[in-house]
């Protein structure tokens, strides 16, 4: 499996990645297209297509910072879910980018409980931090998410590093923006 970094909307697989992004995540967890294009110019952001034998199979959008890698969005095309493709992608990714942090919905239904189990089987640990992710778009409120990390739970310092990166770097490329985050 290859990860192909997309740096602009003309990149191969970009259209397919954005279609999966739109279908796979709720609106409040998505950047608007113009903000996604701006984020792709940030050297810390990796907007990667997952490709096998020339075929697009998923997306892995992540941010690199000193001391933490934040997987912002990860999805596999619907036809390949439960095929092992997602497990293979993360098993190859995590050792090269540790510690890895991602967020999931609280396990309150069958889908979110299965998702948590998926990450735990890959070695992710649940963190006990009370965490609210800011919305990417105006008109939505911050929402609670569970922080998962690989290969172990985050220390308070590592969680603080992640939280600062999320607030001050990642959300810079959102309609809400830093100035509006301060008011929420």
Residue, then its C-alpha position, 0 to 999 in steps of 0.5 A: x500500500x502506498x501513501x501519496x501526498x496530495x498538495x493541491x486539487x490537481x493532485x492524482x486521487x484528490x477528487x476521490x479523496x474529497x468524495x470519501x471525505x464528504x461521505x465519511x465525516x459529518x459536516x461539522x468535522x469537514x473543512x470547506x473546500x477552499x480551507x482544505x486547499x489552504x491547509x494543504x499548503x502547510x508543511x505540517x499537514x499531510x493530505x494523503x491518498x491510500x493507493x493499492x495497485x494504482x487504485x484509490x482505497x482511502x485517505x489519511x490526513x495527518x499533522x506532524x509536530x514535535x512530539x506528536x502526530x495527529x491523524x485528523x481524518x482516516x477512512x477507507x472506501x466502503x467496499x473495502x471496510x472490514x477487508x484489513x486495508x485500514x489495519x494494514x495502513x495504520x500498522x505501517x503508519x504508526x511505528x514511523x510516526x509515534x506517538x500517534x493521536x486520533x479522536x473517535x466518537x464516544x462509544x455510544x452505539x454499535x458503529x462507534x463501539x466497533x470503531x473503538x475496538x478497531x483502534x484498540x486491536x491495533x494497539x491504540x489506548x483510550x485516554x481519559x482527558x475530557x476532550x471537546x473538538x471545535x467545529x470546522x464550520x460556524x453554526x456548530x458547537x464543540x463536540x466531545x470526542x475520545x482521544x486515542x493514542x498509539x502506542x500508549x496513553x498520552x502523558x499530560x504534557x503530550x496531551x497538552x502538546x496535541x491540544x495546542x496543535x489542534x487549537x492553534x495550527x489545525x483549526x487555523x484552516x477552518x471557517x470557525x478560525x482561532x478568533x472565533x474559537x476564543x469566543x466559544 
